[in-house]
Amino acid sequence: MSYSGWMGTLQFIRDNLKFLSAGFLLTFASCFGQTFFISIFAGEIMAEFDLTHGRWGAIYMVGTLASAAVMVWAGALTDRFRVRRLGGIVLGGMVVACAFMSINNSVWLLPLAVFALRLMGQGMLSHLAAVSMARWYVAARGRALAIASFGYLVGEALLPLIFVSALGFIGWRWSWGISAMAALALLPIMLMLLKAERTPQAVAEENQAVGLGGKHWTRNEVLRHWLFWLLVPLLIGPSTFGTAFFFHQVHLAEVKGWTHLQMVSLFPVYTVTSTIISIIAGFAIDRFGAGRVLPVLLIPVAIGFFIFSATATMLGAVIGVVLFGVSSGMNATAPSAFWAEYFGTRNLGSIKAMATAVMVLGSAIGPGLTGWVIDSGVNYSDQMAWVSVYFLIAAGLTFVGIWRAERSLATNKISS
């Protein structure tokens, strides 16, 4: 069935509501292991364990690097097992990770707590959602990924405001305990939504979506292809410096002379922008292909980071955050669609796991590197101007890579 246009999209949502809702739930649950959520409690954690920005960033980096290493193996499991089975295990792991963070009293175990949160949240839950949407749908792949990403966007808009407002009343440890209970409450809902899920292999064979050269690529073949390495700066950049933006939210508020609540009040603006753009990007991907969206992905955030760096007003911050949200909206859909479109769906889990590991690696480097630079006397607001230059260079490399690759990309559009 064809789902073209807005009315077709509404019909697509009605026909696939259970699976799309499962994707939404998985990305929402991932929020408890995302940097924007963990960093809400950065000030309290650093005070309790007597940590500097650099030491807390180093702990975060160690835990996240370990999760990236495990992700290469764990992410490939989506090629072998049902999302329903893996989702239940991973969501259960998120419950344990949140509970462990709430009761941990040892600074030496902080890297372990961060490792568990990052592996379950940023790693596996978001990976499961992206792989399932990209594999189950072909003609409507971009829109499916956009709809699933709403879970993350909703969490990003609401959770910081809720928990920052409640932090003074319940404390950071009880906040993590409540997070564990929330993740536990989501588990039976997810299992119910995916009750009728089919095996990944069966769906991949049914859709038969191949990539470059009209074949399904393996992970080793992708690693040996020049296109992957030209895209690494794009893959690693947003997670490195976008993570640092949220990780240093308390620090940025202090540098700009704002309250923490003022800083997190920018997040809903970012989320609304990301949501709108992810929908538009989903339509663009379905009509023109992910290769047309990817090269422009980093340009808005490059401009936005420069503006945020240069401004001291909330108006300037809003403009910067809106542009950041534009890139994030495209980033929520385009990369996942790209791997399926250019390298096929048969081994999508292992290929996407490799890309996710690169992203997680970036999110590990970001807080540690920028925290060290902050301790050296350069605040993150000033660092953002230089990050803008990096984003523009990465965008140029992406454009060159896609331009070269499109000449050998087979047209394999099949209605989902």
C-alpha positions in Angstrom: 0.0 0.0 0.0 1.2 3.5 -0.8 1.1 6.1 1.9 1.9 9.3 0.0 1.0 12.8 1.3 -0.4 13.9 4.7 -3.6 11.8 4.4 -1.5 8.8 3.5 0.6 9.4 6.5 -2.4 9.4 8.8 -3.5 6.1 7.3 0.0 4.8 7.7 -0.1 5.6 11.4 -3.6 4.0 11.9 -2.5 0.9 10.1 0.8 0.5 12.0 -0.1 2.1 15.4 1.1 -0.7 17.6 4.6 -1.0 16.0 5.0 2.8 15.8 3.9 3.2 19.4 6.5 0.6 20.4 9.2 2.6 18.7 8.0 5.7 20.5 8.1 3.9 23.8 11.6 2.6 23.2 13.0 6.0 22.4 11.2 7.6 25.4 12.6 5.0 27.8 16.1 5.7 26.3 15.9 9.2 27.8 16.8 7.9 31.3 20.2 7.0 29.9 20.7 10.1 27.7 23.1 12.9 28.6 20.4 15.6 28.8 18.8 13.6 31.6 21.8 12.4 33.5 23.3 16.0 33.4 20.3 17.4 35.3 21.9 16.0 38.4 25.5 17.0 37.5 25.8 19.7 40.1 24.5 17.4 42.9 26.6 14.5 41.9 29.8 16.6 41.7 29.0 18.1 45.1 28.3 14.8 46.8 31.4 13.0 45.4 33.7 16.1 45.4 34.3 16.2 41.7 35.5 18.9 39.3 34.1 19.4 35.8 37.1 17.5 34.4 36.9 14.6 36.9 33.1 14.2 36.4 33.7 14.4 32.6 36.4 11.7 32.8 34.1 9.4 34.8 31.4 9.9 32.3 33.8 9.3 29.5 35.1 6.0 30.9 31.6 4.7 31.4 30.4 5.8 28.0 33.5 4.4 26.2 32.9 1.0 27.8 29.3 1.1 26.7 30.4 1.9 23.1 32.7 -1.1 23.1 29.9 -3.4 24.2 27.5 -1.8 21.8 29.4 -3.2 18.8 28.6 -6.7 19.9 25.2 -6.1 21.6 23.7 -4.1 18.8 24.3 -6.9 16.3 21.8 -9.1 18.3 19.0 -7.3 16.6 19.8 -9.3 13.5 19.2 -12.5 15.4 16.4 -11.9 18.0 13.0 -10.3 18.1 12.8 -6.8 19.3 10.2 -7.9 21.8 12.6 -10.2 23.5 15.6 -7.9 23.4 13.4 -4.9 24.3 12.2 -6.6 27.5 15.7 -7.5 28.6 17.1 -4.0 27.8 14.3 -2.1 29.5 14.7 -4.4 32.5 18.4 -3.5 32.5 17.4 0.2 32.5 15.3 -0.3 35.6 18.3 -1.9 37.4 20.7 0.9 36.1 18.4 3.7 37.4 18.0 1.9 40.8 21.8 1.4 41.1 22.4 5.1 40.4 19.9 6.0 43.2 21.7 4.0 45.9 25.4 4.2 44.9 27.6 5.8 47.5 31.0 5.0 46.0 32.8 7.3 43.6 34.6 4.3 42.2 31.3 2.7 41.1 30.1 5.8 39.3 31.7 4.7 36.0 29.8 1.4 36.3 26.5 3.3 36.9 27.2 5.5 33.9 28.1 2.5 31.8 24.8 0.8 32.6 22.7 3.9 31.9 24.5 4.7 28.7 24.5 1.1 27.3 20.8 0.6 28.0 19.6 4.1 27.1 21.6 5.9 24.4 22.9 2.5 23.2 20.4 -0.3 23.0 17.0 1.2 23.5 17.5 3.9 20.8 19.2 1.3 18.6 16.3 -1.1 18.9 13.8 1.6 17.9 15.9 2.8 14.9 16.7 -0.7 13.5 13.1 -1.9 13.8 11.6 1.1 12.1 14.3 1.1 9.3 13.8 -2.6 8.7 10.0 -2.9 8.9 9.3 -0.1 6.6 10.8 0.9 3.2 8.7 3.5 1.3 7.6 5.1 4.6 10.9 4.5 6.4 11.6 8.2 7.0 8.2 8.9 8.5 8.4 5.7 10.7 11.8 6.8 12.1 10.4 10.3 12.7 7.4 9.1 14.5 9.5 6.7 16.7 11.9 9.6 17.5 9.0 11.5 19.1 9.5 9.5 22.3 13.0 10.9 22.7 11.8 14.4 21.8 8.9 14.3 24.3 11.2 13.1 27.0 13.7 15.8 26.2 11.0 18.5 26.5 9.3 17.3 29.6 11.7 15.4 31.8 14.3 18.2 32.5 11.5 20.6 33.5 9.8 18.0 35.7 12.9 16.8 37.5 14.7 20.2 37.8 11.5 21.6 39.4 11.2 18.6 41.7 14.9 18.3 42.5 14.8 20.7 45.5 12.0 18.7 47.1 12.9 15.0 46.5 16.7 15.2 45.9 18.7 13.5 43.2 18.7 10.0 44.6 14.9 9.8 44.9 14.8 11.2 41.4 16.7 8.2 40.1 14.4 5.9 42.1 11.4 7.4 40.5 13.0 7.0 37.1 13.5 3.3 37.8 9.8 2.9 38.7 8.8 4.8 35.5 10.9 2.5 33.4 9.4 -0.6 35.1 5.9 0.7 34.4 6.7 0.9 30.7 7.9 -2.7 30.4 4.4 -4.4 30.3 3.1 -1.8 27.9 6.0 -2.5 25.4 5.5 -6.2 25.6 1.8 -5.8 24.9 2.5 -3.6 21.9 5.0 -6.0 20.4 3.0 -9.1 21.1 2.5 -9.9 17.4 6.0 -8.9 16.3 7.6 -10.9 13.5 11.2 -12.0 13.4 13.7 -9.5 12.0 15.0 -12.0 9.4 11.5 -12.6 8.0 10.8 -8.9 7.6 14.1 -8.2 6.0 13.5 -11.0 3.4 10.0 -9.7 2.8 11.0 -6.1 2.1 14.2 -7.0 0.2 15.7 -3.5 0.5 19.2 -3.7 -1.0 21.9 -1.0 -1.0 24.8 0.2 -3.2 25.5 -2.2 -6.1 22.1 -3.9 -5.6 23.3 -6.0 -2.7 23.1 -6.4 1.1 26.3 -5.3 2.6 28.0 -6.9 5.6 29.5 -4.9 8.4 33.1 -5.8 7.4 32.4 -4.6 3.8 31.0 -1.3 5.1 34.1 -0.8 7.3 36.3 -1.3 4.2 34.3 1.2 2.1 35.6 4.8 1.8 32.1 6.3 2.3 31.8 5.1 5.9 35.1 6.9 6.8 34.1 10.1 5.1 30.9 10.1 7.2 32.6 9.4 10.6 33.0 13.2 11.3 29.3 13.7 10.8 28.4 10.7 12.9 30.7 11.6 15.8 30.3 15.4 15.7 26.7 15.9 17.0 27.0 13.3 19.7 30.4 14.7 20.8 29.5 18.4 21.0 25.7 18.1 21.4 26.2 15.8 24.3 28.7 18.3 25.8 26.0 21.1 25.4 23.6 19.1 27.6 26.2 17.7 29.9 27.5 21.2 30.8 24.0 22.7 31.1 24.7 23.8 34.7 28.1 25.2 33.7 26.6 27.1 30.7 23.9 28.6 32.9 26.6 29.9 35.3 28.7 31.3 32.4 25.7 33.1 30.8 24.4 34.4 34.2 21.2 32.4 34.0 19.5 30.1 36.5 19.4 26.4 35.8 15.7 26.5 35.3 16.1 29.3 32.7 18.6 27.0 30.9 16.4 24.0 30.8 13.4 26.2 29.7 15.2 26.3 26.4 14.9 22.6 25.9 11.2 22.6 25.0 12.0 25.1 22.2 14.7 22.8 21.0 12.3 19.8 21.2 9.4 21.5 19.3 11.9 22.5 16.6 13.3 19.0 16.4 9.9 17.4 16.3 8.7 19.6 13.4 11.9 19.2 11.4 12.0 15.4 12.0 8.5 15.2 10.4 9.6 17.3 7.4 12.9 15.3 7.1 10.9 12.1 7.2 8.8 13.2 4.2 12.0 14.4 2.4 13.7 11.1 3.0 10.8 9.1 1.7 10.5 11.3 -1.4 14.2 12.2 -2.2 16.3 9.7 -0.2 18.5 10.1 2.8 21.4 11.0 0.7 19.8 14.4 -0.2 19.2 15.2 3.5 22.5 14.1 5.1 24.9 16.7 3.5 22.9 19.7 4.9 22.4 18.1 8.4 25.2 19.9 10.2 24.9 23.4 8.6 22.1 24.7 11.0 23.8 23.5 14.1 27.1 25.1 12.9 25.3 28.5 12.7 23.4 27.9 15.9 26.4 27.0 18.0 28.2 30.2 16.8 25.2 32.3 17.7 24.8 30.7 21.2 28.5 31.2 21.8 28.4 34.9 20.9 25.2 35.8 22.8 24.4 36.6 26.4 20.7 37.1 26.0 17.9 34.6 26.2 16.6 35.7 22.7 20.0 34.9 21.2 20.0 31.6 23.0 16.6 30.7 21.6 17.8 31.4 18.1 20.9 29.2 18.6 18.9 26.4 20.2 16.3 26.5 17.4 19.0 26.0 14.8 20.5 23.2 17.0 17.0 21.7 17.0 16.8 21.8 13.1 19.9 19.7 12.8 18.8 17.3 15.6 15.5 16.8 13.9 17.2 15.7 10.7 19.7 13.6 12.7 16.8 11.7 14.3 15.8 10.2 11.0 18.4 10.6 8.2 21.4 8.5 9.5 19.3 5.4 10.3 17.5 5.7 7.0 20.9 6.1 5.2 22.3 2.8 6.4 19.3 0.9 5.2 19.2 2.8 1.9 22.8 2.6 1.0 23.9 -0.8 2.5 20.7 -2.8 2.6 18.6 -4.2 5.5 19.7 -7.8 5.8 22.6 -7.0 8.2 21.2 -3.6 9.3 21.5 -4.5 13.0 25.2 -5.0 12.9 25.9 -2.1 10.6 23.7 0.3 12.7 25.4 -1.0 15.8 28.8 0.0 14.5 27.4 3.5 13.6 25.8 3.7 17.1 29.1 2.8 18.7 30.8 5.6 16.8 28.0 8.0 18.1 28.4 6.7 21.6 32.2 7.1 21.3 31.6 10.7 20.5 29.3 11.2 23.5 32.1 9.8 25.6 34.7 12.0 24.2 32.6 15.2 24.4 32.1 15.6 28.2 35.7 14.4 29.0 37.4 16.6 26.4 35.3 19.7 26.9 35.4 19.3 30.7 39.2 19.2 30.6 39.3 22.3 28.5 36.9 24.0 31.0 39.3 23.1 33.8 42.1 24.6 31.7 40.2 28.0 31.7 38.1 28.0 28.5 34.4 27.8 29.2 32.1 25.7 26.9 30.3 28.7 25.5 33.6 29.9 24.0 34.5 26.4 22.8 31.2 26.3 20.8 32.6 28.9 18.2 35.4 26.5 17.3 32.9 23.6 17.2 31.0 25.4 14.5 34.1 25.3 12.2 34.3 21.5 12.8 30.7 21.1 11.8 31.2 22.9 8.5 34.2 20.8 7.7 32.2 17.6 8.5 29.4 18.8 6.3 31.7 19.3 3.4 33.2 15.8 3.7 29.6 14.4 3.8 28.7 16.2 0.6 31.7 14.9 -1.2 31.0 11.3 0.0 27.3 11.3 -0.9 28.0 12.9 -4.3 30.5 10.2 -5.2 28.3 7.3 -3.8 25.0 8.3 -5.5 26.4 7.5 -8.9 26.5 3.8 -7.9 23.4 3.7 -5.8 20.8 1.3 -7.2 17.2 2.6 -7.1 15.3 0.1 -4.9 12.2 1.9 -3.7 9.6 -0.7 -2.7 6.3 0.1 -1.1 6.1 -1.0 2.6 
